[in-house]
Amino acid sequence: MDKEHTAQLFDEFKFYHPELPLQESLMGFGFDCGDGWYELILKLSKHIQSELYKDEDLAKTFHVTQVKEKFGGLRVYVNHATPAIFDWIYEAEDESYYIYERCGGDGEIREGSW
C-alpha cells in the first residue's frame, strides 16, 4: 500500500502501532498489500475502533500485528481480540476475494491459482 494511505490509517487508528519492535508487530513494514484494498481495510478499521470504544481495557492491549495479502486474499493478524472483531476480520478477508488488490475493482476467484 502506498505511503499516503498507510499514513492515513496509522494516523486515524492507533491500534496499528508501527513503532513496536518487530518481535511484537510487523506493522513497522506497513500494509503488505495493494491500494485496491484500502477501502476494505478502512471499513474494517472503523468496525474495530467501534468495538474498542466499548472496552477501555481491550483498547489498551489490542493491536494489529500484520496486514498482508496471502493466497490472493487479505490476512489480518491481531492479538487480544473479541469474537466481534474476529467476525469483522473474517468478513473482510472473505470480501477481499472479490476485490482486485491493485485497483479496487470487482474481482473474482480463479481456478488453479491465486
N, C-alpha and C positions, 0 to 999 in steps of 0.2 A: 504494500500500500504506500502511496506517496507521502512525503513528509508533511504536507498540508493537512491531509485527512488524519494522519497519525497524531499530529499536534492537537487538532480539534478534539479528538477522542480523549487524549491524555489530559487536556485542559478541563474538559467537561465532566469526566468520570474519574474520580480519584482512586478507584479500586484497581486500576491497571498497574500502578507502581513500577514504572520503568527504572526507578532509582535503586530497586532492591538488588542485592548480589545475584549473580547468575545461578547460584545454588538454590535460591528461593523462587526465582521468577525469570523467565526468558523474555519478558516484555521489554527489556532493555534493547532487544533487537527490533522492536516494533511489531507490527502485524505482518505475518508472513503469508500474505495473500494479496490478490489484486484489488484494485479500486472498485471493481464491479460489485463487491460485497460490502462496500462502505455503508450503504443504507440499511442493509440487513444487520450489520454489526451495531449501527447506531440504534436501531429499533430494539435489539436485544439489550444493549447497554441501558436504555431507558427503562425497560422492564426490570432489570437487575437493580437499578437505582431505586425504583419504587419499592422493591422488597427491602432494600437496606434502610430506607426511611422508617420502616415499621419496627426495626430492631437495632438499637444503638450498639449492642454488644456484637451482633453479627457484622455491622458496618466496620467495627474496629479490627476484626480478624479476617474477614473475607477479602480475597483478591484473585484476580485472573492471573494465571501463571503463563499461559501461552495461547495465542490465536494464530491458526495456520490453515493451510489447505493440505488435505491428505486424501488420497484416492479420489480426487475430484470433488470433495465436499469440505465444508467448513468444519473445523475442530476447535473447540474452546475448552481449555483446561483450567480448572478453578480449585480452590480449597475452601473449606468451611461453608459450603452452600446448603441452602434449604431445598426441599423437594420442589418447590415452585420455581426456584432458579434453575434447577436441573431440567425441569419440564420446558422452560423457555429456551434453554440451550439446545435441547434435543429438537425442539420445533425449528429453531434457526438452522441447525445442521441439516435437517430434512429439507427445508426450504431452499438451502443453498444448491441442491442438486438441480434446481430448475431456474437458476440464475447464473448467467455466464460470469465467471470470476473476473475477467478482464474488463468487460464493458458494462455489465449490469443488465444486459438484455435478457429476454426469455431464453432459458436453456433447456436442455433435455438430457436424459440419461441415455448413454450409448452402450451398446452391447460390445463386450470384448475388451474394453479399455476404459480408462477414466480420463 
